[in-house]
């Protein structure tokens, strides 16, 4: 087995091979989606082609997530289900990449010896060499060495055609929230060059993408000698052909007035911010090492609304964090009521081995966690319906993305505020931005009609 190798001199450099196919299954965050696109391009450089069917692939890669127990359990079950393919085809290569590979490499090798390749998030530059050499009978290859520098500058993705392109601008995290394993699976913060980011965006525009989402574990802590996040955001806004710009996920501590000023200046920067709350209790926030208080968060929302009055906000919330009592939970509900998030990702706390919070003794009973989660979800659903209904009678700019699942007589698109919107077809086409009069609203979506006589490209 080769472990944490830099692809030593006894390993053969890859040649182009055309008879092999690959299949990548991606779990977790949008950064993993983007990483899978990078890996796809590297494999295609040596002649691999993508397979639509996992059972016909010569190489299967699972790009994995370790953020919660459930995410890891899903991958373990999937790997167990793939074992039969290996039995039927001993030449099949199975690889685990991503955060779970970084976090659980020894457990994976011990429990699933049929895995051929284990790669952490900083090892994708080597993927073609590793796959080539594993095909040439080298035993298990493991590379999970974290890098202080790897940002995959000058590596570009292989994307399926679409509307939105995910573009990573930085990797890693320095925040060390006590519940989070990301700094241990993705390393410390480092940023791509502005030049590399702009080049990737221009390539995406040439491929037909019109919406760009800038990605990072802490996207607005981006910083290079050539500029920080507001500088980058303004440069992207001025790239020809970029109709819409979004970014995710920021840390509340790093949202500043300079970012808001740039957002207010450009129409193609969506007035939509994902602002992870995690908890509304200052006590719990301190235990989480979030570096802000309940009051800080509410003041930040107030400042955002001063610069961007129509800005929609989404968030992440954890219930049942160790030590959370009824009062702490009510503090969270209070913030949710006051802010009126358009959308929330809501989870029960999941203990992650190796994190500080896993060592806390005052863990919360699972039944209490579930009760609190259900109460929070009910509140958020009511708020979302209220927010959506407030849009009735208003005109929203909607980017047409695809046919609606409801009917091929309808389009599905999203507003500037990232609300799913269904409209009846009226000479528009995918990638048009049209003015839509909102006529109805449900909990998850808006309904409306294009008030233009024909599709309008903006």
N, C-alpha and C positions, 0 to 999 in steps of 0.2 A: 504494500500500500504506500502510495506517495501522499504525504501529509504536509500541508502548508508549503507546498513547493512553489518555487519561482520558475517552474518548468526547466529543470536542470538539463545539462548538456547531453545526458543520455536519452532524452526524450526527443523524438523526431518532430521536426516542424511539419505542419499539416500541408498536404497537397489537396488540390481540388478533387472532390469525389462527387459523382453525380447520381449514384444509384440509391442514396439513402434519403429517408424522410424523417421529419421530426414533428412532435406534438407537444405544445407547452400549455399547461393548465395553471392558471394564475389565481392565487388567493390573496385576500387582504386589500391593502391600500392602493391608491392610484400610482404611487411610486413603484409598486411591484408591477403594475400594468406597463408602465414605462420601461422598467428594467427588462421585462419579457420582450418588448419590442427591440431593445438593444441586442439581447441574446439572439433573437431571430435573425437580425441582420448579420451578426457574426457567423452564424451557422450557414446562412445563405451564401456568404462569401466563399465557403469551401464546398459549395454545391448542394448542400441539403435543401430540400424543398418541404414546404409545410404540408402536413396531412390533415384532412378534415376529420379523419376517423382515428381514434387513439389505438384501436386494435390493429391498424395497418401500419403504424409508425415503427421505424427502426430505433428511434430515440424518443423517450418520454421524459420530459422535465416537469416537475412540480415546483412552481415558484411560490414559496410558502410564507406564512405569517405567524408570529409568535406573540401577538399583542394580548391574546386571551387564551385560556384553557381550551375553549370551544374550537378556536381556530386550529390549534395543534391536534385536537382530537379528530377533526374533520380530515386532516392530512393523513394521520395514522390510519384511519379507516380506508381512505382512498388507496394508500400504499398496499394495505392488505388485500384490497380488491384487485390490484394490478398484479399480484404475485402469480396468478394463473397464466397471465400473458407471458411471463418469463419462463414458466414451466413449459409452455407450448412452443416458445421461441427462445432458446438459450442465447441466441445472438442479440436479442433485444437489450438495449441499454436503458436503464432507469436511473434518473438523477433527481436529487433534491437540491434546490437552490434557494437562496433568500434567507430570511431571518430565522426560520426554524432550523435550517442547515447550520447556521452560525451558532445557534443556541444549544442544539441538541445533537451535535454530530456523533458523539460517542454512543448515545442511546439509540440513535438510528442505525448505526453500524452493528451494534450488539443485537438489536431486536429484529432487524431486517437485513440480513447479510446479502440479500439479492440486489441491494442498491449498489450501483456501480460508481456513481459520481456524487460528491457532496461539495457544493460551492457556496461560500458566503457572499454577501452583497458586494464585496469589493474585489471579487475574482472573475468578473465576467469578461474582462479583457482577454483572459486566457482560455475562454470557453472552446474556441475552435481547436486549439492545440490539445486541450484535455480530451475532448471528444474523439479527435483523430487518434490519439495515442491509446485511449481505452478501446477503440475498435481494433487496435493492433496488439491486443492481449495483455497490456499492462493492467495489473490488478486494480482494486479500488483506488480511486483518486480522490483525495480530500484536500481542499484548499479553503481555509476559513480565516486566513490572516487579515485582520483589519488594517486599513491604510490610513495614514494621516493626510494623504494627498490625493487619492483617486477620486476624480469627479467625472471621469469618462469624457473629458474634452476630446474633440476630434473623433468620437465614436457616435454614430448616428443610427436612429432606429429604422426598423422595417415596419411600417404602419399599414394596416388595412385602410382602404379609402373611407373617408368620413368627413365630419364637419369640424370636430374638436381635436386638436393635437395637444397632448400632455408633454410639457417641456421641463425637465428637471433643471433647476438653477443652482441648487446646493444639496449637500448630502449630510447626514449625521445630525447629532443634537448634543448641545452642551448644557441643557437645562437640568437634567437629572431629577425629574419629578419622581417622587418616591414610589409611585405605582408602576412606572414605565420601564420597559426593558430596551427601548430603542437605542439609547446610548451604548448599550452593551452588544447589540446586534448590528448596528450600523455605524458605530464609531462617533468620533467628534465632528463638529461642524467644519465644513470646508466648501468653498464656492467655486463654481465654474467661471471662466473668463466671460466678460460681456461679448467679446468677439465670437466665441464658440456658440453662445446662446443665440445671438443674432443670426449666425449662419444656419443653425438648426431651424429657427423660425422661418427664415427665407426659403429653406428647402421644403418645409411643410406647406408654405403658401404655394410654391411651385407645384406641389402634389395635389393642390386643390382644397386644403384646409383653410377655414376662414376664422375659426375661434381658437385662441391660444390660451391654455391654462398653465401658468408658471407653478412649478412644483417644488416643494422642499419640506423636510420635517419641521423646520421653522423658517418658512419661506422669506419672511421679512427681516430675518437676521442676516440675509445675504450681504456680503461685503467683500470687495476686492480693491486693489490699489486704484482701479479705474472708476470706482463708484460703489455706492450702497444700493439698497433696494429701490428707493425713490428714483435714483438716477437710471437704474435699469428699466424700471416700469415706464418711465418717460420715453426712453429709447425704443422700447417695444411698441409703445403707442404710436410712434412715428414711422413704423415699418409699413410700407405700401402693401395693401391687400389684407391687413389684419382688421377684420370687422369687429371682433370682440376679444377682450382680454379678461381673464379671471386669474386668481391666484389662491393657492391653498397649500398648507395650512399655516396661518400665522400664530404667533404667541401673543396674547394680549399685551405683555410687557413691551413688545417691540413695535406695536402699532403707534405711529407718531403723526404729528401734524403734517410733516413733509409728505408722507404717503397720502394722506387725505387731500392735500392740496393738489397733488398730481392726479388723483382720482377725479377730483372735481373739475379739472382742467380739460379732460379728454372724454368725448362722448363714447369712444370705443372701449373705455375701461368700465366694466360692468359695476354698477353701484350695488354690490353684493359682497359681504365680508363674512367669512366663516370665522367665528370668534369663540374658541373653546372656553367654556366656563368651568367645567369639571365639577364644581360645587359652589353653592351660594353662601356657604358658611366660612367666615374668616378663619375660624379655628381649624376646620378641615383643610382649607386652602394652605394654611401654614404647615400642617402635617404632610400635605402633598408636595411641599416645596414649590408652590406655584408663583411665589414672589409678588403676589398682589392680594388685596383684600376685596371683600364684597363691595365696599365703597369705591375702591379704585376701579373696579369693573364697571359699576354703574356710572361713574364719572366718565369713563372712556366711551361708553355708549352715548352719553350726552354730547361729548365732543364730536363723535362720528356724525351724529344727527345734525349738529350745527353746520358742519362742512358738507354733509351729504344727506339732506332731509329725507330723501326717498330711499335711502340705503336699506336693503333687506339684510337681516342678520340670521345666520344659522350657528349652531353650537354643538359641542360634545358635553355630555353630562354623565358622571358616574354616581350611582347610588350605592349605599352600603359600604362605603370606605371604612376601614377600621376606626372605631371611635365615634362614628356618626350616630348621634342620638336623634330623638324626634325633633328637638329644636333645630338642630343642624339641617335636617331634611326640610323643615318648614322654611328655613332661610333660602334653600335652593328653590323651593316653589315660589317664594317671594320674588326672587330675581326673574324667574321665568314669567311670572305675571307682569312684572314691571317692564321688562324688555320686549316681550311678545315676539320671540324668535319665530321666523317663518318656518324653520325646520330644525329638528334636534336629533342627533344620534345619541341614543340613551342606552346605557348598559349597567348591569350589575358589576360591582367590583370583582375582579378576577385576580387572585394572588399570583404573582410572577416570581418564581424562585430566583434569588440573586438580587432582588430589589429590596430597598429599605423597608417598604411597607409590608413585605412578606414576613418581616421579623416582629411586626407589631403584635402585641398579645390580645388586644381588644377587637378581635375579628367579629363580624356581624353574622348572625344566624341567616341561613339561606332563605328561610321563609319570610323574614323581615325584609331582606333585600328584594324579594319578589313582590311583596306587597307595596313597597315604596316605588319600585319600577312601574308597576301597573298604575299607581296613582299619578305618577309623573307623566306617563304616556297619555293617560286620559286628559290631563290638563293640557298637555302640548297639542293633542289632537283638536281640542276645543279652540285653542288659540289659533292654530293653523287655519281652521275653518273660518274663524272670525276675520283673520288677516286676508284670506282669499276672498271672502264675501265683500270686503271693503273695496275690492278692485272692480266690482260690478259697476258698469256705467263709465268706467275710465278707459283710456286708450293706452295700450301697452305695445312696445316694440317687441316683436317676436321673431326669433331666428328659426326658420323652418329647418328641422333636422331629418325627418323621415316620415313615412306613412304611419298613421295612427294604428295602434293595435285594435282600436274600435272598429275601423272600417277603412278600406282603401279610398273611400270618398272624403277622408279627412286627413289633415296633416297633424303631426305632433312636433311641437317646438318649445322653446323656452323664452321667457321674458328676460329682460336685463337683470331682474332680481332673482333669476334662476327658478322660476315657477313653471312647471309643466303646463303647456297650454294646447288645447285641441281646437282646430279651426276647420271649417268646411273648405274644400279646395275651390280656388277661384283664380286659375291661371298663374298661381305662384309656382315656384320650384324650390327644391332643396337648396339651402344656403342663402335664400332671399331673407332679408329682414323687412317685415311688413308691419304696418300699423293695424292693430287689432282692437276692436271694441269688445270689451269683456261683457258677456251677456249672462253668464252663470258661473257658479263656483262650487266645487266639492272640496273635501278635505285634502285631496292630493293634487288637484288640478283645476285649471281655469278653462272656460269654454268661451269662444268668441267668434267674430267674423272680421275678415279683412275689409277695412273701409276704403282701401284703394280699389280702383277698377281692375288693376292687374298687379302681378308681382312686382315688387319694388326692391331693387338691389341697392343697398346702401354701403 
